Amino acid sequence: AASSRYSIASSANNSGEIGWIKETLLSLEISRILGKMKKHDISKPIEYPNGYLILKINDKKEMKKTFNIDKLLEDAIIYEKNKQLSQFSLLLYKKLKNNITINEY
């Protein structure tokens, strides 16, 4: 295959196969291009600073995941509280450290 002969990507060792990729992990440009493609389509070459990228879709699948909005909100609030408490603790520690003098007798 051309990928194993000419490609510098690590996927060249596997005939260019990269496996299933979550759409959220793709750049907006790649996601847009793949969104217009159908099963077995091959993209036009996409120019990058270090070469060209050619995409082929072997298959598409849609995964549905349900989210508990209340749980996500609660987790976000806890994360932010902990972040702010950590920052406050660090500031207080630095203030105490700067104001304490230890005298040796």
MOWODA-V506245 format. One record per pair of residues at least 4 apart in sequence whose C-alpha atoms are under 7 Angstrom apart, sorted by the first residue. I is the first residue (numbers start at 1). J is the second residue. If there is no record, write none. Layout:
# MOWODA-V506245
i->I j->J
i->I j->J
This chain:
# MOWODA-V506245
i->1 j->5
i->1 j->15
i->2 j->6
i->3 j->7
i->3 j->12
i->3 j->15
i->3 j->16
i->4 j->12
i->4 j->13
i->4 j->15
i->4 j->16
i->7 j->12
i->8 j->12
i->11 j->15
i->11 j->16
i->11 j->17
i->11 j->18
i->12 j->16
i->23 j->31
i->26 j->30
i->26 j->31
i->27 j->31
i->28 j->32
i->29 j->33
i->30 j->34
i->31 j->35
i->32 j->36
i->33 j->37
i->37 j->41
i->38 j->57
i->39 j->57
i->39 j->58
i->39 j->59
i->39 j->60
i->40 j->56
i->40 j->57
i->40 j->58
i->41 j->56
i->41 j->57
i->42 j->55
i->42 j->56
i->42 j->57
i->43 j->54
i->43 j->55
i->43 j->56
i->44 j->54
i->45 j->52
i->45 j->53
i->45 j->54
i->46 j->52
i->46 j->53
i->46 j->54
i->47 j->51
i->47 j->52
i->47 j->53
i->48 j->52
i->68 j->72
i->69 j->73
i->70 j->74
i->71 j->75
i->72 j->76
i->73 j->77
i->74 j->78
i->75 j->79
i->76 j->80
i->77 j->81
i->78 j->82
i->79 j->83
i->80 j->84
i->81 j->85
i->82 j->86
i->83 j->87
i->84 j->88
i->85 j->89
i->86 j->90
i->87 j->91
i->88 j->92
i->89 j->93
i->90 j->94
i->91 j->95
i->92 j->96
i->93 j->97
i->94 j->98
i->95 j->99
i->96 j->100
